[in-house]
Each structure stands twice: as C-alpha cells, then as structure tokens.
Amino acid sequence: LGFVTSVLGQVPTATQPVAPYDSFGYLIYAQNGSSVQRRVSDVMPGDVIVIHDAKFKGHKGLQSYHQTVGTDAPLYAIIGDYEVKKAKVKVFQANQHVGQQTVESASYRLEDLKSGSVKV
C-alpha cells in the first residue's frame, strides 16, 4: 500500500486514496473467482490493481502452476502492461520479502483466477 500511495503522490493530478483503501478511483474491472463482474473500460498502464485472497491455477508452457496472492493482506500494485489476448496483467509491486524495500515486477493471468477477487 505504501508503494502505491507514494507513486500516486508523485502525480499532481491523481486523487489520493483514503482509508479503508478499497477504492482508488473509478472501478473499471472487477472479478470474483472465474467470473468477471464488471468491465467498463480497458485496463491501462498506470491503473491501480487490488488482489485479495486470490488463488491462480493454470499452465505456463508445459508446466502447471499454483499461485496464491494477497492472503494475509490485499496486494496493491501499479499496472505496467496488459495483454488483452491472454488477459495477462504485468504489475509493479512492493517486494513482499522482509528486510528489503524494493519494487518487483510480476505478472498474473486473470483467466487463471480460481478464487478471490481482483479490482482495477
């Protein structure tokens, strides 16, 4: 959350989020489990994504994968790229490891979401 608020603080025209930090402006995309609840616009670089208690399960190449995100606390990140064809979002997020304060890049396939929620 600190990473996202500090990035938004660098943009003079951006609206600053307020507690409880469940909204970062207009909701353009919402997905619960495998069903998309809301899609009113394209996901764009610079949008804020919130992933809560999400379980992703799918294939990367020939390998199957399982991934859990935002189980202890919601994951807040800035979208760097979105591939419409694959429904794949590439994000910049705060490093989740203790002791280091860095930014890492990660990607998530929204069509692989099996449970939890994603909001943009």
C-alpha positions as CSV (number, residue, x, y, z in Angstrom):
1,L,0.0,0.0,0.0
2,G,2.8,2.4,0.8
3,F,4.3,1.9,-2.7
4,V,1.1,2.7,-4.4
5,T,0.4,5.8,-2.3
6,S,3.9,7.1,-2.8
7,V,3.6,6.6,-6.6
8,L,0.3,8.4,-6.7
9,G,1.8,11.2,-4.6
10,Q,4.2,11.9,-7.4
11,V,1.3,12.5,-9.9
12,P,-0.1,16.0,-9.3
13,T,-3.5,15.3,-10.8
14,A,-4.0,11.9,-9.1
15,T,-6.7,11.7,-6.4
16,Q,-5.1,10.5,-3.2
17,P,-6.7,7.4,-1.7
18,V,-8.4,7.4,1.7
19,A,-8.9,4.7,4.3
20,P,-10.0,1.9,4.1
21,Y,-8.1,1.8,0.8
22,D,-10.6,-0.4,-1.0
23,S,-11.1,2.2,-3.8
24,F,-8.5,4.0,-5.9
25,G,-10.9,5.9,-8.2
26,Y,-13.5,4.6,-10.6
27,L,-13.8,0.8,-10.7
28,I,-13.3,-0.3,-14.3
29,Y,-12.8,-4.0,-13.8
30,A,-13.9,-6.5,-11.1
31,Q,-13.5,-10.2,-11.0
32,N,-14.6,-12.7,-8.3
33,G,-13.3,-16.2,-8.9
34,S,-13.5,-17.1,-12.5
35,S,-16.4,-14.7,-13.3
36,V,-15.9,-11.1,-14.4
37,Q,-18.4,-8.9,-12.5
38,R,-17.6,-5.6,-14.2
39,R,-15.7,-4.5,-17.3
40,V,-16.5,-0.9,-18.3
41,S,-13.2,0.1,-19.9
42,D,-9.8,-1.3,-21.0
43,V,-7.2,-1.9,-18.3
44,M,-4.4,0.6,-18.9
45,P,-0.8,1.0,-17.7
46,G,-0.8,3.2,-14.6
47,D,-4.1,1.8,-13.2
48,V,-4.1,0.5,-9.6
49,I,-4.9,-3.2,-9.1
50,V,-6.0,-4.7,-5.8
51,I,-5.8,-8.5,-5.4
52,H,-7.3,-10.1,-2.4
53,D,-7.1,-13.7,-1.2
54,A,-6.5,-14.9,-4.8
55,K,-5.7,-18.4,-6.0
56,F,-4.4,-18.7,-9.5
57,K,-4.1,-22.1,-11.2
58,G,-3.1,-22.7,-14.8
59,H,-0.3,-23.6,-17.2
60,K,2.9,-21.8,-18.1
61,G,4.2,-23.6,-21.1
62,L,4.0,-27.3,-20.4
63,Q,4.2,-26.8,-16.6
64,S,1.1,-26.4,-14.4
65,Y,1.4,-23.8,-11.7
66,H,-0.4,-22.8,-8.5
67,Q,-0.1,-19.3,-7.0
68,T,-1.7,-17.5,-4.0
69,V,-1.6,-13.7,-3.8
70,G,-2.9,-11.3,-1.1
71,T,-3.8,-13.9,1.5
72,D,-2.6,-12.1,4.6
73,A,-3.4,-8.6,3.3
74,P,-4.6,-7.4,-0.1
75,L,-1.9,-6.8,-2.7
76,Y,-1.8,-3.3,-4.1
77,A,0.1,-2.7,-7.3
78,I,0.5,-0.4,-10.3
79,I,-0.2,-1.9,-13.7
80,G,2.7,-1.7,-16.2
81,D,1.2,-3.6,-19.1
82,Y,-2.0,-5.5,-20.0
83,E,-2.2,-8.2,-22.8
84,V,-5.8,-8.3,-23.8
85,K,-5.5,-11.6,-25.8
86,K,-4.1,-13.5,-22.8
87,A,-5.9,-11.5,-20.1
88,K,-2.4,-11.1,-18.6
89,V,-1.6,-8.2,-16.4
90,K,2.0,-7.2,-15.6
91,V,2.4,-5.2,-12.4
92,F,4.9,-3.3,-10.3
93,Q,4.5,-4.2,-6.6
94,A,6.4,-3.7,-3.4
95,N,8.7,-6.6,-2.6
96,Q,6.9,-9.0,-0.2
97,H,10.1,-10.2,1.5
98,V,11.1,-8.9,4.9
99,G,14.1,-6.7,5.3
100,Q,14.3,-5.3,1.7
101,Q,12.3,-2.4,0.4
102,T,12.4,-2.9,-3.4
103,V,10.0,-2.9,-6.3
104,E,9.5,-6.1,-8.2
105,S,7.7,-6.9,-11.5
106,A,5.2,-9.7,-11.5
107,S,2.5,-11.0,-13.9
108,Y,-0.9,-12.6,-13.4
109,R,-3.3,-14.2,-15.8
110,L,-6.7,-13.1,-14.8
111,E,-8.4,-16.0,-16.6
112,D,-6.4,-18.4,-14.3
113,L,-8.1,-16.9,-11.2
114,K,-10.0,-19.7,-9.4
115,S,-11.0,-17.9,-6.2
116,G,-10.5,-14.5,-4.5
117,S,-11.0,-11.1,-6.1
118,V,-9.3,-8.6,-8.4
119,K,-10.3,-5.0,-8.8
120,V,-8.8,-2.3,-11.1
